[in-house]
Amino acid sequence: MLLADEARLERWERKVEWPLTALALLFLAAYAWQVFDDHGAMHVPLEIVLWLVWLLFAAEFITRLTLAQNKVKFLRTHLFDLAAVILPMVRQLRVLRLITVVTLLNEKFQHKIRQRVGIYVAGVTTIVAFCASLAVLDAERHAENASITTFGDALWWTLTTMSTVGYGDRYPVTGEGRLVAGLLMVGGIALLGVITGTIASWLVEKLRGVEDAEQETARELRNLRAEIAELRAELSARSKG
């Protein structure tokens, strides 16, 4: 029964993987449009789209929770999804489902380690930087004494924060902006760790491959020497005969 429930959950997750990715792209487009077109004529329709997408994500999460046999374990291992459902006001959290795109692309290059490293680094960095820039700009630009008032300011602040440089020329002054900053700091450290670990794993795998190739070459040389020795012995026996 347990295995059947797990298999059903896996089938559901595979079935909705691409639709969820499409919803994440729709959410990102609507959210970016809303941020760039501040208080424009499309603000209300875009807000409706964002809430509809959130409702779909919430329904999908509840469906997975229902299918899961061990619901406590499911919640413990899906804290990010749970937060995105419980905290709908933190809208930028849900667009991080776009990392699914990076994962799907990675599967196409699973046998090409060098391309995989590039996809992870470029994809995750771009997604996190873009989403954080939108979020901090949305939170900061109308605040008193704000130093982040344009997307260029937001992007510069994001890059300096992610890289842990932190020049201090741009900084958030609102509570929401500081929340984004805190998440970005943790995410930047985690991202650097993932990049370092991935590169280290690639180097270890490459070195292991070289070692395996050397061992295979050594085995072939031993076999070749044995065959030559057998041929010499056979020729020697024939010459004596």
MITI-242022 format. One record per residue: x, y, z of N, C-alpha, C in turn; residue number from 1. Coordinates in steps of 0.05 Angstrom, whole numbers, plus 5000, padded with zeros to 4 digits. Layout:
residues N
PT   nu   nv   nw  cau  cav  caw   cu   cv   cw   n
PT    X    Y    Z    X    Y    Z    X    Y    Z NUM
...
end
This chain:
residues 241
PT   nu   nv   nw  cau  cav  caw   cu   cv   cw   n
PT 5017 4976 5000 5000 5000 5000 5017 5025 5000   1
PT 5038 5025 5016 5056 5048 5018 5070 5053 4991   2
PT 5080 5032 4979 5093 5035 4953 5074 5045 4932   3
PT 5049 5035 4933 5029 5044 4914 5023 5074 4917   4
PT 5021 5083 4941 5016 5112 4946 5040 5129 4937   5
PT 5064 5120 4942 5087 5134 4933 5089 5135 4902   6
PT 5082 5113 4889 5082 5112 4860 5061 5131 4849   7
PT 5037 5132 4862 5016 5150 4853 5025 5179 4856   8
PT 5038 5186 4878 5048 5213 4882 5069 5220 4861   9
PT 5087 5202 4855 5108 5207 4834 5095 5211 4807  10
PT 5075 5195 4801 5061 5199 4775 5048 5226 4773  11
PT 5036 5235 4795 5023 5261 4796 5044 5283 4792  12
PT 5066 5281 4806 5087 5302 4804 5098 5303 4776  13
PT 5102 5280 4763 5111 5280 4735 5090 5292 4716  14
PT 5065 5287 4722 5043 5296 4705 5041 5327 4706  15
PT 5045 5339 4729 5040 5368 4732 5066 5384 4730  16
PT 5089 5371 4725 5114 5385 4725 5115 5407 4705  17
PT 5108 5401 4680 5108 5422 4659 5086 5443 4662  18
PT 5061 5435 4669 5041 5455 4675 5049 5475 4697  19
PT 5062 5464 4718 5070 5482 4740 5092 5501 4730  20
PT 5110 5491 4713 5131 5508 4702 5118 5530 4685  21
PT 5098 5523 4669 5084 5544 4653 5070 5564 4671  22
PT 5058 5555 4693 5046 5573 4712 5066 5592 4725  23
PT 5090 5581 4731 5111 5597 4743 5120 5619 4724  24
PT 5123 5612 4698 5130 5631 4678 5108 5653 4675  25
PT 5083 5644 4676 5061 5664 4675 5062 5682 4699  26
PT 5067 5671 4722 5068 5687 4747 5090 5707 4745  27
PT 5114 5698 4736 5137 5717 4734 5131 5739 4714  28
PT 5119 5733 4691 5112 5753 4672 5092 5774 4683  29
PT 5071 5764 4696 5051 5781 4708 5063 5799 4730  30
PT 5079 5786 4747 5091 5801 4769 5110 5822 4759  31
PT 5127 5815 4740 5146 5835 4729 5131 5858 4715  32
PT 5110 5851 4700 5094 5872 4687 5082 5891 4708  33
PT 5072 5880 4730 5060 5896 4751 5080 5914 4764  34
PT 5105 5904 4768 5125 5920 4781 5135 5942 4763  35
PT 5140 5936 4737 5150 5956 4719 5128 5977 4712  36
PT 5103 5968 4711 5081 5987 4704 5067 5994 4730  37
PT 5081 6008 4748 5071 6014 4774 5046 6031 4773  38
PT 5024 6020 4786 4998 6033 4787 4987 6040 4760  39
PT 4993 6023 4740 4983 6027 4713 4954 6016 4711  40
PT 4943 6018 4687 4916 6009 4682 4913 5979 4686  41
PT 4935 5964 4683 4933 5934 4684 4939 5924 4712  42
PT 4941 5941 4732 4949 5932 4759 4929 5913 4770  43
PT 4903 5920 4769 4883 5902 4780 4880 5876 4765  44
PT 4879 5876 4738 4878 5850 4724 4902 5832 4730  45
PT 4925 5844 4732 4950 5829 4738 4949 5817 4766  46
PT 4938 5833 4784 4935 5823 4812 4916 5799 4813  47
PT 4895 5800 4796 4877 5777 4795 4891 5752 4784  48
PT 4907 5756 4763 4923 5734 4752 4941 5722 4772  49
PT 4955 5739 4788 4974 5729 4808 4959 5712 4830  50
PT 4936 5722 4838 4921 5707 4858 4910 5681 4847  51
PT 4901 5680 4822 4892 5656 4809 4914 5635 4807  52
PT 4938 5644 4800 4961 5626 4798 4967 5615 4826  53
PT 4966 5633 4846 4971 5623 4874 4951 5602 4882  54
PT 4925 5606 4875 4905 5587 4882 4910 5560 4869  55
PT 4920 5560 4844 4927 5535 4830 4950 5521 4843  56
PT 4970 5537 4852 4993 5525 4866 4984 5513 4893  57
PT 4966 5528 4907 4956 5518 4932 4940 5492 4928  58
PT 4924 5491 4907 4908 5466 4902 4926 5443 4895  59
PT 4948 5448 4880 4966 5427 4873 4981 5417 4897  60
PT 4989 5435 4915 5003 5427 4939 4985 5410 4957  61
PT 4959 5418 4960 4940 5403 4976 4936 5375 4964  62
PT 4936 5373 4937 4933 5347 4924 4956 5329 4930  63
PT 4981 5340 4929 5004 5324 4936 5004 5315 4965  64
PT 4996 5333 4982 4994 5327 5011 4974 5304 5015  65
PT 4952 5305 5001 4932 5284 5003 4942 5257 4993  66
PT 4958 5257 4972 4968 5233 4961 4991 5221 4978  67
PT 5005 5238 4993 5028 5229 5008 5018 5211 5031  68
PT 5032 5188 5034 5025 5169 5056 5034 5181 5083  69
PT 5059 5190 5084 5069 5202 5109 5068 5232 5106  70
PT 5046 5244 5116 5041 5272 5112 5061 5290 5127  71
PT 5069 5281 5151 5088 5296 5167 5115 5298 5153  72
PT 5124 5275 5143 5149 5275 5128 5147 5292 5103  73
PT 5124 5291 5089 5120 5307 5065 5122 5337 5071  74
PT 5109 5345 5092 5110 5374 5100 5138 5382 5108  75
PT 5152 5364 5122 5180 5370 5131 5199 5372 5107  76
PT 5194 5357 5086 5212 5358 5063 5203 5377 5041  77
PT 5180 5391 5045 5170 5410 5026 5163 5436 5039  78
PT 5182 5446 5057 5177 5470 5072 5175 5495 5053  79
PT 5190 5494 5032 5190 5517 5013 5162 5520 5001  80
PT 5151 5497 4991 5125 5498 4979 5103 5505 4999  81
PT 5107 5495 5023 5087 5502 5045 5088 5532 5050  82
PT 5112 5544 5052 5114 5573 5056 5101 5589 5034  83
PT 5104 5579 5009 5093 5593 4986 5063 5593 4986  84
PT 5051 5572 4999 5022 5570 5000 5011 5585 5024  85
PT 5025 5583 5047 5015 5596 5072 5020 5626 5071  86
PT 5041 5635 5058 5048 5663 5057 5043 5675 5029  87
PT 5018 5677 5021 5013 5687 4994 5022 5715 4989  88
PT 5025 5731 5011 5034 5759 5007 5063 5760 4998  89
PT 5079 5740 5005 5107 5739 4996 5107 5726 4969  90
PT 5097 5741 4949 5091 5730 4923 5116 5720 4909  91
PT 5139 5734 4914 5163 5727 4899 5173 5699 4905  92
PT 5164 5687 4928 5173 5660 4934 5164 5640 4913  93
PT 5140 5644 4902 5129 5624 4885 5143 5623 4858  94
PT 5155 5646 4849 5168 5645 4823 5193 5629 4823  95
PT 5203 5622 4847 5227 5605 4848 5221 5577 4839  96
PT 5195 5570 4833 5189 5545 4820 5202 5544 4792  97
PT 5211 5567 4782 5224 5567 4756 5250 5551 4756  98
PT 5260 5545 4780 5283 5527 4782 5277 5500 4769  99
PT 5251 5493 4768 5243 5469 4754 5253 5469 4725 100
PT 5253 5493 4712 5263 5495 4685 5292 5487 4683 101
PT 5308 5496 4702 5336 5489 4703 5339 5459 4706 102
PT 5323 5447 4724 5325 5418 4728 5318 5403 4703 103
PT 5297 5411 4689 5289 5397 4665 5310 5399 4643 104
PT 5322 5423 4641 5344 5426 4621 5368 5409 4629 105
PT 5373 5407 4655 5395 5392 4665 5393 5362 4657 106
PT 5368 5352 4657 5364 5324 4650 5373 5318 4622 107
PT 5371 5338 4604 5379 5334 4577 5409 5333 4573 108
PT 5423 5342 4594 5452 5343 4593 5465 5326 4615 109
PT 5450 5306 4624 5459 5291 4648 5485 5276 4643 110
PT 5492 5272 4617 5517 5258 4611 5539 5277 4603 111
PT 5533 5303 4605 5553 5323 4598 5558 5341 4622 112
PT 5578 5334 4638 5582 5347 4663 5588 5377 4660 113
PT 5604 5384 4641 5612 5412 4638 5587 5429 4632 114
PT 5569 5420 4613 5545 5435 4607 5527 5437 4631 115
PT 5526 5416 4648 5508 5416 4671 5517 5437 4691 116
PT 5542 5440 4695 5552 5461 4713 5544 5488 4703 117
PT 5547 5493 4677 5539 5519 4666 5510 5525 4668 118
PT 5493 5504 4664 5464 5508 4667 5456 5516 4695 119
PT 5467 5501 4714 5461 5507 4742 5469 5535 4749 120
PT 5493 5542 4743 5504 5568 4751 5488 5591 4738 121
PT 5486 5589 4711 5473 5611 4696 5443 5612 4703 122
PT 5430 5589 4703 5401 5588 4707 5393 5597 4735 123
PT 5404 5586 4755 5396 5592 4783 5404 5621 4789 124
PT 5428 5630 4781 5436 5658 4787 5417 5678 4773 125
PT 5410 5673 4749 5392 5691 4734 5365 5692 4747 126
PT 5353 5669 4754 5327 5668 4766 5326 5683 4793 127
PT 5345 5676 4810 5346 5688 4837 5351 5718 4835 128
PT 5369 5726 4818 5376 5755 4816 5352 5771 4805 129
PT 5339 5760 4785 5316 5775 4773 5293 5777 4793 130
PT 5286 5754 4806 5264 5754 4825 5270 5772 4849 131
PT 5294 5771 4859 5301 5788 4882 5301 5818 4874 132
PT 5310 5824 4850 5309 5852 4841 5281 5862 4839 133
PT 5263 5846 4828 5234 5854 4826 5223 5858 4854 134
PT 5229 5839 4872 5217 5840 4899 5226 5864 4915 135
PT 5252 5870 4914 5262 5892 4930 5254 5919 4918 136
PT 5252 5921 4891 5242 5945 4879 5213 5950 4886 137
PT 5197 5929 4886 5168 5931 4893 5165 5940 4922 138
PT 5183 5931 4939 5181 5938 4968 5192 5966 4974 139
PT 5212 5975 4959 5228 5998 4967 5222 6025 4953 140
PT 5213 6024 4929 5215 6049 4913 5197 6071 4923 141
PT 5176 6065 4938 5158 6087 4948 5164 6093 4977 142
PT 5184 6080 4989 5190 6085 5017 5205 6111 5021 143
PT 5202 6123 5045 5216 6148 5051 5246 6142 5054 144
PT 5263 6159 5042 5292 6156 5043 5302 6131 5029 145
PT 5286 6121 5010 5294 6096 4996 5317 6102 4977 146
PT 5336 6083 4976 5359 6086 4957 5356 6067 4934 147
PT 5335 6051 4934 5330 6032 4912 5304 6040 4899 148
PT 5305 6056 4878 5281 6067 4865 5277 6060 4836 149
PT 5297 6047 4824 5295 6038 4796 5304 6009 4795 150
PT 5297 5996 4772 5305 5968 4769 5335 5965 4768 151
PT 5349 5985 4756 5378 5985 4755 5390 5985 4783 152
PT 5379 6002 4801 5388 6003 4829 5383 5975 4842 153
PT 5360 5964 4837 5353 5938 4849 5371 5916 4839 154
PT 5377 5916 4813 5394 5895 4802 5423 5898 4813 155
PT 5433 5923 4815 5460 5928 4826 5461 5919 4855 156
PT 5441 5926 4871 5440 5917 4899 5439 5887 4901 157
PT 5424 5874 4884 5421 5845 4885 5448 5832 4879 158
PT 5462 5841 4859 5487 5829 4851 5508 5833 4873 159
PT 5509 5856 4885 5529 5861 4906 5522 5844 4931 160
PT 5496 5840 4936 5488 5825 4960 5493 5795 4955 161
PT 5486 5785 4932 5490 5757 4925 5520 5749 4926 162
PT 5537 5767 4917 5565 5762 4916 5579 5767 4943 163
PT 5563 5775 4963 5573 5782 4990 5592 5806 4990 164
PT 5592 5822 4969 5610 5845 4968 5598 5867 4986 165
PT 5573 5874 4980 5558 5894 4997 5571 5921 4999 166
PT 5571 5937 4978 5583 5963 4978 5570 5982 4998 167
PT 5544 5979 5002 5530 5996 5021 5518 6021 5008 168
PT 5522 6025 4982 5511 6049 4969 5481 6046 4964 169
PT 5471 6021 4963 5443 6016 4961 5435 5996 4983 170
PT 5413 6002 4997 5405 5984 5019 5375 5987 5023 171
PT 5362 5966 5032 5333 5968 5038 5327 5982 5064 172
PT 5305 5996 5065 5297 6010 5089 5270 6001 5100 173
PT 5256 5984 5085 5230 5974 5093 5233 5946 5105 174
PT 5213 5937 5120 5214 5910 5132 5213 5889 5110 175
PT 5196 5893 5090 5194 5873 5068 5220 5872 5053 176
PT 5232 5896 5048 5258 5896 5033 5280 5882 5048 177
PT 5280 5886 5075 5300 5872 5091 5295 5842 5092 178
PT 5270 5834 5091 5264 5805 5089 5275 5794 5064 179
PT 5271 5808 5041 5283 5799 5016 5313 5798 5018 180
PT 5325 5818 5031 5354 5819 5035 5364 5795 5050 181
PT 5350 5788 5072 5358 5765 5088 5357 5740 5073 182
PT 5335 5736 5058 5332 5711 5042 5354 5710 5020 183
PT 5360 5734 5009 5380 5735 4987 5408 5729 4998 184
PT 5414 5739 5022 5440 5733 5034 5443 5703 5038 185
PT 5423 5690 5050 5424 5661 5054 5425 5647 5028 186
PT 5409 5656 5009 5409 5643 4982 5435 5647 4968 187
PT 5448 5670 4971 5474 5674 4958 5495 5656 4969 188
PT 5495 5653 4995 5515 5634 5007 5509 5606 4998 189
PT 5484 5598 4998 5476 5571 4989 5484 5567 4960 190
PT 5479 5587 4944 5486 5585 4915 5516 5581 4911 191
PT 5532 5597 4925 5561 5594 4923 5569 5566 4932 192
PT 5556 5556 4953 5562 5529 4962 5555 5508 4941 193
PT 5532 5511 4928 5524 5492 4907 5543 5493 4884 194
PT 5551 5517 4876 5569 5520 4853 5596 5507 4860 195
PT 5606 5513 4884 5632 5501 4892 5630 5471 4894 196
PT 5608 5460 4906 5605 5432 4908 5602 5418 4881 197
PT 5587 5431 4863 5584 5420 4836 5610 5418 4821 198
PT 5625 5440 4822 5651 5440 4808 5670 5419 4821 199
PT 5670 5417 4847 5687 5397 4861 5678 5369 4853 200
PT 5652 5365 4851 5642 5338 4843 5651 5332 4814 201
PT 5650 5353 4797 5658 5349 4769 5688 5342 4768 202
PT 5705 5356 4784 5733 5350 4783 5739 5322 4793 203
PT 5725 5314 4815 5729 5287 4826 5721 5266 4805 204
PT 5699 5271 4792 5690 5252 4772 5709 5250 4748 205
PT 5720 5273 4740 5739 5273 4718 5764 5258 4726 206
PT 5774 5263 4751 5798 5250 4760 5794 5220 4763 207
PT 5769 5212 4772 5763 5184 4774 5762 5171 4746 208
PT 5753 5187 4727 5752 5176 4700 5780 5172 4689 209
PT 5798 5191 4695 5826 5188 4686 5839 5163 4699 210
PT 5833 5160 4725 5844 5137 4740 5834 5111 4729 211
PT 5807 5110 4723 5796 5086 4711 5808 5080 4684 212
PT 5812 5101 4668 5824 5097 4642 5853 5086 4644 213
PT 5868 5096 4664 5895 5086 4668 5895 5057 4676 214
PT 5876 5050 4694 5874 5022 4702 5866 5004 4679 215
PT 5848 5013 4662 5840 4997 4639 5863 4994 4620 216
PT 5879 5015 4616 5902 5013 4598 5923 4994 4610 217
PT 5926 4994 4636 5945 4976 4648 5936 4947 4645 218
PT 5909 4942 4648 5899 4915 4644 5903 4906 4615 219
PT 5898 4924 4596 5902 4916 4568 5932 4910 4562 220
PT 5950 4926 4574 5978 4920 4570 5986 4893 4582 221
PT 5976 4886 4605 5981 4860 4617 5971 4838 4600 222
PT 5947 4841 4589 5935 4821 4571 5952 4818 4546 223
PT 5961 4841 4535 5977 4840 4511 6003 4827 4516 224
PT 6016 4832 4539 6041 4819 4545 6037 4789 4548 225
PT 6015 4781 4560 6009 4752 4563 6006 4739 4536 226
PT 5992 4752 4518 5987 4741 4492 6014 4739 4476 227
PT 6031 4759 4479 6057 4758 4466 6074 4736 4477 228
PT 6073 4732 4503 6088 4711 4516 6078 4683 4506 229
PT 6052 4680 4503 6041 4656 4492 6049 4651 4463 230
PT 6049 4672 4448 6058 4669 4420 6087 4661 4418 231
PT 6104 4673 4434 6132 4666 4435 6136 4637 4442 232
PT 6121 4629 4463 6124 4601 4472 6115 4582 4450 233
PT 6093 4590 4436 6083 4572 4414 6103 4571 4391 234
PT 6115 4594 4384 6135 4595 4362 6159 4579 4370 235
PT 6167 4582 4395 6191 4567 4405 6186 4537 4404 236
PT 6162 4529 4411 6156 4500 4411 6156 4490 4382 237
PT 6145 4505 4363 6144 4497 4335 6172 4495 4323 238
PT 6190 4515 4331 6217 4514 4320 6233 4490 4330 239
PT 6227 4483 4354 6241 4460 4365 6231 4434 4353 240
PT 6205 4434 4346 6193 4410 4334 6203 4407 4305 241
end
